[in-house]
Amino acid sequence: MIWNVRQNRRQTNGDNRLILLGAIIFLFAAGIILRLLNVQILNYDLYAARALRQHGVEQDIMPQRGRIFVRAQEEKSGLYPLASNKEFALIYAVPKEIVNPKEATEKLTPILFSLTYKEPNLAVLTGNIEKNLRVQMTKEAAKTTPPAPGQEIEINEEELNISLQKERLVLEERLKKEKEEKLKIYQAELSAKLSKSGDPYEPLAKKVDQNKLAEVLALKLSGIDYFLSDFRYYPEKNISSHVLGYVLEKNDNSVSQGSYGLEGFFNQELAGVMGKLTAERDAGGQIIVAADRQISPAVNGSDLILTIDKTIQSVACRKLNEHALRHGADSGALVIINPKTGAIIALCAWPDFDPNEYGKTKEMRYFNNIGIWQAYEPGSVFKPITMSMGIDLELVEPDSKFTDPGSVTIATETIKNAENKTYGEVTMTGILENSINTGAVYVAQKVGLNNFLKYVNGYGFGKKTGLTLMTESAGNVSSLYDKMHGDN
């Protein structure tokens, strides 16, 4: 009997243990289920994001920026890219791997210095010297031989050329010494970079083309390496800089951003849309090819095709620069338009800049295209506009006669012809051919103020043209509404 009681107690204890174990397993399973519910349903987004950070990879896919073309008859396609994308190298050093820093410095300096040093524009500097000499000699001539009223002061051109040649020799010698000094400074800086033992990375030069890169690689120096990146490239440099603008260089993986000109105005169309790759990676950081991947392709930017003619643009811009330098002009602008269609064939401004190296531009104002940004008082070029008003109103004809009095007084102002000339009886055609001021006044008075204002507004003066370039401003014709002009 005693044995039966003990046997029953053992059986009861065993049953209790089984119940306890079952309860523990049940609670454990319930905990797992609740955890899974929390992870996979209630907080799925949170844990999915954490998993993606640990085992996933998100990579931006950069779009190609659209190109900008101009008309070019010499090209097979009839088009020439004024702005495109080109692969350049960034050359860097790993100083801890350089065996002989002194030797590396001596070999690299002649190649890399030319990438960082920009030769001064001798033509610009010489033009400034000529301008100053002309001003100085004109003042001296006016003191020595005072001119008659309206008479132009003449200077000795031969004497000017002799002085200019002397000044140019002095300038060339000064520039030579400055270059030598800068070369020494650059070589010392390069030597300091290459001599940093233990340093894993020192950038040496960026935007290096394939030819210069080949020169560096041919040296076969240990510790000198490179990587390639796409940059905006403008093959014509300063030519058309005000039409194009430039693209900002960015270190982050963001869509390119244009500034000024077409690059700024059409930035959204040119830039394109960023793409994205989402994938999984293994413990070593490599993308798992067999895993699910999501790809949103990049959308490349649109190309632009301009009405500008490459040959005319090149010749016109070079001539503008040449004459601006020759005459010491502070600024200048040139626009060539097809009179039948209104298409812009050429557009230039001075001073200009190199969009490849926009960061080296001396003054911010150089970025503004004064041909569309700055108001311009037209002067004699407005005479044909005035004459067209008179002809359209049938008030004058090309052969209509006018007797030039030599001067005309309006309110308190007396208007005379250039050099105080008087032309006598001339036709309307003669007024334009000789640019007679009093003749233009005669036609303007026949037109009348109200009609004059009507035509000025009709021609679009005082309004933006709608030219698709950044920084265009409207002209200013508010002075025509001044009460001093009367009501008609």
C-alpha positions as CSV (number, residue, x, y, z in Angstrom):
1,M,0.0,0.0,0.0
2,I,2.8,2.3,0.9
3,W,4.3,1.4,-2.6
4,N,1.1,2.4,-4.4
5,V,1.0,5.9,-2.7
6,R,4.6,6.5,-3.7
7,Q,3.9,5.4,-7.2
8,N,0.9,7.8,-7.5
9,R,3.0,10.7,-6.2
10,R,5.7,10.0,-8.8
11,Q,3.1,9.9,-11.6
12,T,1.6,13.2,-10.4
13,N,5.0,14.9,-10.3
14,G,5.7,13.7,-13.8
15,D,2.4,15.0,-15.1
16,N,3.1,18.4,-13.4
17,R,6.5,18.6,-15.1
18,L,5.0,17.8,-18.5
19,I,2.4,20.5,-18.0
20,L,5.0,23.0,-16.9
21,L,7.3,22.1,-19.9
22,G,4.3,22.4,-22.2
23,A,3.4,25.7,-20.8
24,I,6.9,27.0,-21.2
25,I,7.0,25.7,-24.9
26,F,3.6,27.3,-25.5
27,L,4.7,30.7,-24.0
28,F,7.9,30.5,-26.0
29,A,6.0,29.8,-29.2
30,A,3.6,32.5,-28.4
31,G,6.5,34.9,-27.9
32,I,8.0,34.0,-31.2
33,I,4.6,34.4,-32.9
34,L,4.1,37.8,-31.3
35,R,7.7,38.8,-32.3
36,L,7.1,37.7,-35.9
37,L,3.8,39.6,-35.8
38,N,5.6,42.7,-34.6
39,V,8.5,42.4,-37.1
40,Q,6.6,41.2,-40.2
41,I,3.3,43.1,-39.8
42,L,3.1,45.8,-37.2
43,N,6.6,47.3,-37.7
44,Y,7.4,45.8,-41.1
45,D,8.6,49.1,-42.7
46,L,11.0,49.8,-39.8
47,Y,12.7,46.5,-39.8
48,A,12.7,46.3,-43.6
49,A,14.6,49.6,-43.6
50,R,17.1,48.3,-41.0
51,A,17.6,45.1,-43.0
52,L,18.2,47.2,-46.2
53,R,20.8,49.3,-44.4
54,Q,22.6,46.1,-43.3
55,H,22.2,43.8,-46.3
56,G,20.9,46.1,-49.0
57,V,22.4,48.7,-51.3
58,E,20.9,51.8,-52.9
59,Q,22.9,53.3,-55.7
60,D,22.0,56.4,-57.7
61,I,22.2,56.1,-61.5
62,M,23.5,59.4,-62.9
63,P,21.8,60.6,-66.1
64,Q,23.9,62.0,-69.0
65,R,23.4,65.7,-69.4
66,G,22.1,66.7,-72.8
67,R,24.4,68.2,-75.4
68,I,24.2,71.6,-77.1
69,F,24.7,71.7,-80.9
70,V,25.2,74.5,-83.4
71,R,24.9,74.4,-87.2
72,A,28.2,73.5,-89.0
73,Q,28.3,72.9,-92.7
74,E,31.7,71.3,-92.5
75,E,30.4,68.5,-90.3
76,K,28.9,65.4,-91.9
77,S,25.9,65.6,-89.6
78,G,25.6,69.3,-90.1
79,L,25.9,69.8,-86.4
80,Y,28.8,70.6,-84.0
81,P,28.7,70.1,-80.2
82,L,29.4,73.4,-78.4
83,A,28.7,71.6,-75.0
84,S,29.2,67.9,-74.4
85,N,30.3,65.5,-71.7
86,K,33.8,64.2,-71.6
87,E,35.8,61.8,-69.5
88,F,38.7,63.3,-67.6
89,A,41.1,62.0,-65.0
90,L,41.8,63.0,-61.4
91,I,45.4,62.3,-60.7
92,Y,46.3,61.6,-57.1
93,A,49.3,60.4,-55.1
94,V,49.6,57.7,-52.4
95,P,52.7,59.2,-50.7
96,K,53.3,56.1,-48.5
97,E,53.9,54.1,-51.7
98,I,56.3,56.6,-53.3
99,V,59.9,55.4,-53.2
100,N,61.7,58.6,-54.2
101,P,59.7,61.8,-53.6
102,K,62.4,64.0,-55.0
103,E,62.6,62.2,-58.3
104,A,58.8,62.0,-58.6
105,T,58.6,65.8,-58.0
106,E,61.1,66.6,-60.7
107,K,59.4,64.4,-63.2
108,L,55.8,65.4,-62.5
109,T,56.4,69.2,-62.2
110,P,56.8,70.0,-65.9
111,I,53.6,68.1,-66.7
112,L,51.3,69.1,-63.9
113,F,52.4,72.7,-63.6
114,S,50.9,73.4,-67.1
115,L,47.5,72.2,-65.8
116,T,47.4,74.6,-62.9
117,Y,49.1,77.6,-64.5
118,K,47.1,79.7,-67.0
119,E,49.2,81.7,-69.4
120,P,48.3,85.4,-69.2
121,N,46.5,86.7,-72.2
122,L,49.2,88.8,-73.8
123,A,46.8,90.4,-76.3
124,V,44.5,91.6,-73.5
125,L,47.4,93.0,-71.5
126,T,48.9,94.7,-74.6
127,G,45.5,96.1,-75.5
128,N,45.3,97.7,-72.0
129,I,48.8,99.2,-72.4
130,E,47.8,100.6,-75.8
131,K,44.7,102.1,-74.4
132,N,46.6,103.8,-71.6
133,L,49.2,105.1,-74.0
134,R,46.6,106.6,-76.3
135,V,44.9,108.4,-73.4
136,Q,48.2,109.7,-72.2
137,M,49.4,110.8,-75.6
138,T,46.0,112.4,-76.4
139,K,46.2,114.5,-73.2
140,E,49.7,115.6,-74.0
141,A,48.7,116.5,-77.6
142,A,45.7,118.5,-76.4
143,K,48.0,120.5,-74.1
144,T,50.7,121.1,-76.8
145,T,48.3,121.9,-79.6
146,P,44.7,122.6,-78.4
147,P,42.3,121.5,-81.1
148,A,39.5,123.7,-82.6
149,P,35.9,123.0,-81.5
150,G,34.7,119.7,-83.0
151,Q,38.2,118.8,-84.2
152,E,39.5,115.4,-83.4
153,I,42.8,115.2,-81.5
154,E,45.4,113.3,-83.6
155,I,48.4,111.5,-82.1
156,N,51.6,110.3,-83.7
157,E,50.8,106.6,-84.5
158,E,54.5,105.8,-85.2
159,E,55.5,107.2,-81.8
160,L,52.7,105.2,-80.3
161,N,53.9,101.9,-81.9
162,I,57.5,102.5,-80.7
163,S,56.3,103.1,-77.1
164,L,54.0,100.1,-77.3
165,Q,56.8,97.8,-78.5
166,K,59.0,98.9,-75.6
167,E,56.2,98.4,-73.1
168,R,55.5,95.0,-74.5
169,L,59.2,93.9,-74.1
170,V,59.0,95.0,-70.4
171,L,55.7,93.1,-70.0
172,E,57.1,89.9,-71.5
173,E,60.1,90.0,-69.3
174,R,58.0,90.6,-66.2
175,L,55.6,87.7,-67.1
176,K,58.6,85.4,-67.6
177,K,59.9,86.1,-64.1
178,E,56.5,85.7,-62.6
179,K,56.1,82.3,-64.3
180,E,59.5,81.1,-63.0
181,E,58.5,82.2,-59.4
182,K,55.2,80.4,-59.6
183,L,56.9,77.3,-61.0
184,K,59.3,77.2,-57.9
185,I,56.3,77.6,-55.6
186,Y,54.4,74.9,-57.3
187,Q,57.4,72.5,-57.2
188,A,57.8,73.1,-53.5
189,E,54.1,72.5,-52.8
190,L,54.2,69.3,-54.9
191,S,57.3,68.1,-53.1
192,A,55.6,68.6,-49.7
193,K,52.6,66.5,-50.8
194,L,54.7,63.6,-52.1
195,S,56.9,63.6,-49.0
196,K,54.1,62.9,-46.5
197,S,55.2,59.5,-45.5
198,G,52.2,57.4,-44.3
199,D,49.7,59.7,-46.1
200,P,47.2,57.5,-48.1
201,Y,45.9,60.1,-50.5
202,E,46.9,63.5,-52.0
203,P,45.0,64.9,-55.0
204,L,47.4,66.4,-57.6
205,A,45.3,67.5,-60.6
206,K,41.8,67.3,-61.8
207,K,40.1,67.4,-65.2
208,V,43.2,66.0,-66.9
209,D,42.7,65.0,-70.5
210,Q,43.9,61.7,-72.0
211,N,47.1,63.2,-73.5
212,K,48.4,64.6,-70.2
213,L,47.3,61.4,-68.4
214,A,49.3,59.4,-70.8
215,E,52.4,61.6,-70.1
216,V,52.0,61.0,-66.4
217,L,51.5,57.2,-66.8
218,A,54.5,57.0,-69.1
219,L,56.7,58.0,-66.1
220,K,55.7,54.7,-64.4
221,L,56.1,56.2,-60.9
222,S,55.0,54.2,-57.9
223,G,52.3,55.8,-55.7
224,I,50.8,57.8,-58.6
225,D,47.3,56.8,-59.7
226,Y,44.1,58.2,-61.1
227,F,40.4,57.6,-61.6
228,L,38.0,58.8,-64.4
229,S,34.9,61.0,-64.1
230,D,32.6,62.7,-66.5
231,F,32.8,66.5,-66.8
232,R,31.0,69.1,-68.9
233,Y,33.3,70.0,-71.8
234,Y,33.3,73.1,-74.0
235,P,35.6,72.6,-76.9
236,E,35.5,76.2,-78.2
237,K,36.4,77.6,-74.7
238,N,35.6,81.4,-74.6
239,I,33.7,81.4,-77.9
240,S,30.0,81.3,-77.2
241,S,30.5,81.4,-73.4
242,H,27.7,83.9,-72.9
243,V,25.3,81.8,-75.0
244,L,26.2,78.6,-73.2
245,G,26.8,79.6,-69.5
246,Y,28.4,76.8,-67.5
247,V,27.7,73.7,-65.3
248,L,28.6,73.8,-61.6
249,E,31.0,71.1,-60.6
250,K,29.7,69.0,-57.7
251,N,31.4,66.5,-55.4
252,D,28.1,64.8,-54.4
253,N,26.1,62.4,-56.6
254,S,23.4,64.9,-57.5
255,V,22.0,65.9,-60.9
256,S,24.1,68.5,-62.7
257,Q,23.1,72.2,-62.3
258,G,23.5,74.8,-65.0
259,S,24.1,78.5,-64.5
260,Y,23.7,81.4,-66.9
261,G,23.0,81.1,-70.6
262,L,21.4,78.0,-72.1
263,E,22.8,75.8,-69.4
264,G,20.8,77.8,-66.8
265,F,17.6,78.5,-68.8
266,F,17.2,74.9,-70.0
267,N,18.7,73.2,-66.9
268,Q,15.7,71.0,-66.3
269,E,15.6,69.7,-69.9
270,L,19.4,69.3,-70.1
271,A,20.0,67.7,-66.7
272,G,17.7,64.6,-67.0
273,V,16.3,62.6,-64.2
274,M,18.3,60.5,-61.6
275,G,17.8,56.8,-61.6
276,K,18.1,54.3,-58.7
277,L,19.3,50.7,-58.2
278,T,18.1,48.8,-55.1
279,A,19.6,45.4,-54.4
280,E,20.9,43.0,-51.7
281,R,24.5,42.4,-50.8
282,D,26.4,39.6,-49.1
283,A,28.6,39.8,-46.0
284,G,31.5,40.8,-48.2
285,G,29.5,43.8,-49.5
286,Q,29.1,42.4,-53.1
287,I,25.7,42.6,-54.8
288,I,23.9,39.3,-54.9
289,V,23.0,38.7,-58.5
290,A,20.4,36.1,-57.9
291,A,18.5,38.3,-55.4
292,D,15.6,40.6,-56.3
293,R,16.7,43.9,-57.6
294,Q,14.7,47.1,-58.4
295,I,16.0,49.4,-61.1
296,S,14.6,52.8,-62.0
297,P,16.6,53.8,-65.1
298,A,18.0,57.2,-65.4
299,V,16.5,59.5,-68.0
300,N,19.2,61.3,-69.9
301,G,18.9,65.0,-70.6
302,S,17.6,66.3,-73.9
303,D,19.9,67.7,-76.6
304,L,19.5,71.3,-77.8
305,I,20.0,72.3,-81.5
306,L,20.6,76.1,-81.9
307,T,20.1,78.3,-84.9
308,I,23.6,79.7,-84.4
309,D,26.1,79.1,-87.3
310,K,29.4,77.8,-86.0
311,T,31.6,79.6,-88.6
312,I,29.8,82.9,-88.4
313,Q,29.8,82.7,-84.6
314,S,33.5,82.0,-84.4
315,V,34.5,84.8,-86.8
316,A,32.2,87.3,-85.3
317,C,33.2,86.6,-81.7
318,R,36.9,86.7,-82.5
319,K,36.5,90.0,-84.4
320,L,34.6,91.5,-81.5
321,N,37.4,90.5,-79.1
322,E,40.1,91.7,-81.4
323,H,38.5,95.2,-81.8
324,A,37.6,95.5,-78.1
325,L,41.2,94.9,-77.3
326,R,42.5,97.2,-80.0
327,H,40.4,100.1,-78.9
328,G,40.6,99.4,-75.2
329,A,36.9,99.0,-74.8
330,D,35.4,98.2,-71.4
331,S,32.7,96.0,-73.0
332,G,31.0,95.1,-76.3
333,A,28.2,93.0,-77.7
334,L,27.3,91.7,-81.1
335,V,24.2,90.0,-82.4
336,I,23.6,88.7,-86.0
337,I,20.0,87.9,-86.9
338,N,18.4,86.4,-90.0
339,P,16.1,89.3,-91.0
340,K,13.6,86.9,-92.7
341,T,13.1,84.5,-89.8
342,G,14.4,86.3,-86.7
343,A,16.8,83.4,-86.0
344,I,19.9,84.2,-84.0
345,I,22.9,83.4,-86.2
346,A,25.6,84.7,-83.9
347,L,25.7,86.3,-80.4
348,C,28.8,87.4,-78.5
349,A,29.8,89.7,-75.7
350,W,33.0,91.1,-74.3
351,P,34.6,90.5,-71.8
352,D,34.0,86.7,-72.1
353,F,35.1,83.7,-70.0
354,D,36.1,80.1,-70.3
355,P,33.2,77.9,-69.1
356,N,35.6,75.0,-68.6
357,E,37.4,77.1,-66.0
358,Y,34.6,79.4,-64.8
359,G,36.0,79.5,-61.3
360,K,39.0,81.4,-62.6
361,T,36.9,84.2,-64.0
362,K,38.1,87.5,-62.6
363,E,34.8,89.3,-62.1
364,M,31.2,88.1,-61.7
365,R,30.0,90.7,-64.3
366,Y,31.9,88.8,-67.0
367,F,29.2,86.1,-66.8
368,N,26.4,88.5,-67.8
369,N,25.8,88.8,-71.5
370,I,25.5,92.6,-71.9
371,G,23.8,92.1,-75.3
372,I,20.6,91.0,-73.4
373,W,21.3,92.0,-69.8
374,Q,22.3,95.6,-69.9
375,A,20.1,98.5,-71.3
376,Y,21.7,100.2,-74.3
377,E,21.1,103.8,-75.4
378,P,21.0,103.2,-79.2
379,G,22.0,106.6,-80.6
380,S,22.3,106.7,-84.4
381,V,21.3,103.1,-85.0
382,F,17.7,104.2,-84.1
383,K,17.6,106.5,-87.1
384,P,16.4,103.7,-89.5
385,I,13.6,102.9,-86.9
386,T,12.5,106.5,-86.9
387,M,12.6,106.6,-90.7
388,S,10.5,103.4,-91.0
389,M,7.8,105.1,-88.9
390,G,7.6,108.1,-91.3
391,I,7.5,105.8,-94.4
392,D,4.9,103.5,-92.8
393,L,2.7,106.5,-92.1
394,E,3.3,107.8,-95.6
395,L,4.6,111.0,-94.3
396,V,7.9,110.7,-96.2
397,E,9.3,108.7,-99.0
398,P,12.9,107.7,-99.8
399,D,13.3,110.6,-102.2
400,S,11.5,113.2,-100.1
401,K,13.5,116.4,-99.7
402,F,14.8,118.0,-96.5
403,T,16.9,121.1,-96.0
404,D,19.4,120.7,-93.2
405,P,19.7,123.8,-91.0
406,G,22.8,122.4,-89.2
407,S,21.1,122.4,-85.8
408,V,17.7,122.3,-84.2
409,T,16.6,123.4,-80.7
410,I,14.1,121.4,-78.7
411,A,13.1,122.9,-75.3
412,T,16.5,123.8,-73.8
413,E,18.6,121.4,-75.9
414,T,20.3,122.2,-79.2
415,I,21.0,119.2,-81.4
416,K,23.7,119.4,-84.0
417,N,25.2,117.1,-86.6
418,A,28.5,115.3,-86.0
419,E,31.5,117.6,-86.5
420,N,29.0,120.5,-86.7
421,K,28.4,119.8,-90.4
422,T,25.5,121.3,-92.4
423,Y,24.3,119.2,-95.4
424,G,21.9,121.6,-97.1
425,E,19.2,119.9,-99.2
426,V,19.2,116.1,-98.9
427,T,16.7,113.2,-99.4
428,M,15.5,110.8,-96.7
429,T,18.0,108.3,-98.1
430,G,20.7,110.9,-97.7
431,I,19.7,111.4,-94.0
432,L,20.4,107.7,-93.4
433,E,23.6,107.6,-95.5
434,N,25.1,110.5,-93.7
435,S,23.6,109.9,-90.3
436,I,22.2,113.4,-90.1
437,N,20.9,114.1,-86.6
438,T,18.7,117.1,-87.7
439,G,17.1,115.0,-90.4
440,A,16.1,112.3,-87.9
441,V,14.6,115.0,-85.7
442,Y,12.7,116.3,-88.7
443,V,11.1,112.9,-89.4
444,A,10.4,112.3,-85.6
445,Q,8.5,115.6,-85.4
446,K,6.4,114.7,-88.5
447,V,5.6,111.4,-86.9
448,G,4.6,113.0,-83.6
449,L,5.0,111.7,-80.0
450,N,1.9,109.6,-79.8
451,N,2.7,107.8,-83.1
452,F,6.3,107.5,-82.0
453,L,5.3,105.8,-78.8
454,K,3.0,103.5,-80.6
455,Y,5.7,102.3,-83.0
456,V,8.3,102.0,-80.2
457,N,5.9,99.7,-78.3
458,G,5.0,97.9,-81.4
459,Y,8.6,97.1,-82.2
460,G,8.9,95.6,-78.8
461,F,11.3,98.2,-77.3
462,G,11.1,98.2,-73.5
463,K,10.1,94.5,-73.4
464,K,11.9,91.2,-73.2
465,T,12.4,89.5,-76.5
466,G,11.7,86.1,-75.0
467,L,15.2,84.9,-75.9
468,T,15.8,81.6,-74.1
469,L,18.9,82.7,-72.2
470,M,19.3,83.5,-68.5
471,T,19.6,87.1,-67.3
472,E,17.7,88.8,-70.1
473,S,16.3,92.2,-69.1
474,A,13.8,94.5,-70.7
475,G,14.9,97.8,-72.1
476,N,13.8,101.1,-70.6
477,V,11.7,103.6,-72.7
478,S,10.1,105.4,-69.7
479,S,11.8,108.7,-70.7
480,L,9.5,108.9,-73.7
481,Y,6.6,109.4,-71.4
482,D,8.2,112.5,-69.8
483,K,5.8,115.5,-69.9
484,M,8.6,117.7,-71.2
485,H,8.0,116.1,-74.6
486,G,4.5,117.5,-74.7
487,D,1.2,115.7,-75.6
488,N,1.9,115.0,-79.3
